[in-house]
């Protein structure tokens, strides 16, 4: 059973909603680390490798589900960064 906090989800795929200053976007990636400053995601594409996101930019974090990867045509939706 999965834990109830991001610290328990390290090593699993998560969906993270990030605020860029103008709009929010979603990322599906493997959670590599969590600390007082933010989270580290392993993103294969488009950035590649481990990427740090400070908490001030993170709107929400939850475990990813398979339906998060299904994106309707013409909708930018979440990006699967684990492939």
LINTASUL-V118243 format. One record per residue. RES is the residue in one small letter. SS is DSSP state (@ for helix, = for strand, . for the rest). PHI is phi in degrees with one decimal (none if undefined). OMEGA is omega as a letter, one per 40 degrees, with the letter a starting at -180 (none if undefined). Layout:
res=RES ss=SS phi=PHI omega=OMEGA
res=RES ss=SS phi=PHI omega=OMEGA
This chain:
res=x ss=. phi=none omega=a
res=x ss=. phi=-75.1 omega=i
res=x ss=. phi=-71.4 omega=a
res=x ss=. phi=-105.9 omega=i
res=x ss=. phi=-135.1 omega=a
res=x ss=@ phi=-55.2 omega=i
res=x ss=@ phi=-60.5 omega=i
res=x ss=@ phi=-77.6 omega=a
res=x ss=@ phi=-96.8 omega=a
res=x ss=. phi=-55.7 omega=a
res=x ss=. phi=94.0 omega=i
res=x ss=. phi=-107.9 omega=i
res=x ss== phi=-78.0 omega=i
res=x ss== phi=-128.3 omega=i
res=x ss== phi=-107.9 omega=a
res=x ss== phi=-119.3 omega=i
res=x ss== phi=-98.2 omega=a
res=x ss== phi=-117.8 omega=i
res=x ss== phi=-99.5 omega=a
res=x ss=. phi=-97.5 omega=a
res=x ss=. phi=109.4 omega=i
res=x ss=. phi=-118.1 omega=a
res=x ss=. phi=-154.9 omega=i
res=x ss== phi=-96.2 omega=i
res=x ss== phi=-140.5 omega=a
res=x ss== phi=-112.9 omega=i
res=x ss== phi=-128.5 omega=i
res=x ss== phi=-110.6 omega=a
res=x ss== phi=-155.7 omega=i
res=x ss== phi=-82.1 omega=i
res=x ss== phi=-78.3 omega=a
res=x ss== phi=-98.8 omega=a
res=x ss== phi=-168.8 omega=i
res=x ss== phi=-139.8 omega=i
res=x ss=. phi=-148.3 omega=a
res=x ss=. phi=-64.0 omega=a
res=x ss=. phi=-92.7 omega=a
res=x ss== phi=163.9 omega=a
res=x ss== phi=-128.4 omega=i
res=x ss== phi=-118.1 omega=i
res=x ss== phi=-112.8 omega=i
res=x ss== phi=-96.6 omega=a
res=x ss=. phi=-111.7 omega=i
res=x ss=. phi=-70.7 omega=a
res=x ss=. phi=-138.8 omega=e
res=x ss=. phi=-83.8 omega=a
res=x ss=. phi=-76.9 omega=i
res=x ss=. phi=86.6 omega=i
res=x ss=. phi=78.0 omega=a
res=x ss== phi=-79.2 omega=i
res=x ss== phi=-130.1 omega=i
res=x ss== phi=-91.1 omega=i
res=x ss== phi=-122.8 omega=i
res=x ss== phi=-68.6 omega=a
res=x ss=@ phi=-56.8 omega=a
res=x ss=@ phi=-65.4 omega=i
res=x ss=@ phi=-100.3 omega=a
res=x ss== phi=-89.1 omega=i
res=x ss== phi=-87.7 omega=a
res=x ss== phi=-156.9 omega=i
res=x ss== phi=-137.9 omega=i
res=x ss== phi=-152.5 omega=i
res=x ss== phi=-63.2 omega=i
res=x ss=. phi=-75.7 omega=i
res=x ss=. phi=-121.4 omega=a
res=x ss=@ phi=-56.7 omega=a
res=x ss=@ phi=-66.8 omega=i
res=x ss=@ phi=-66.6 omega=a
res=x ss=@ phi=-89.6 omega=i
res=x ss=. phi=-86.2 omega=a
res=x ss=. phi=-115.0 omega=i
res=x ss=. phi=-60.8 omega=i
res=x ss=. phi=-56.7 omega=i
res=x ss=. phi=80.9 omega=a
res=x ss=. phi=-110.1 omega=a
res=x ss=. phi=-70.3 omega=i
res=x ss=. phi=31.6 omega=a
res=x ss=. phi=-71.8 omega=a
res=x ss== phi=-109.1 omega=i
res=x ss== phi=-83.6 omega=a
res=x ss=. phi=-99.3 omega=a
res=x ss=. phi=-102.1 omega=a
res=x ss=. phi=-97.3 omega=none
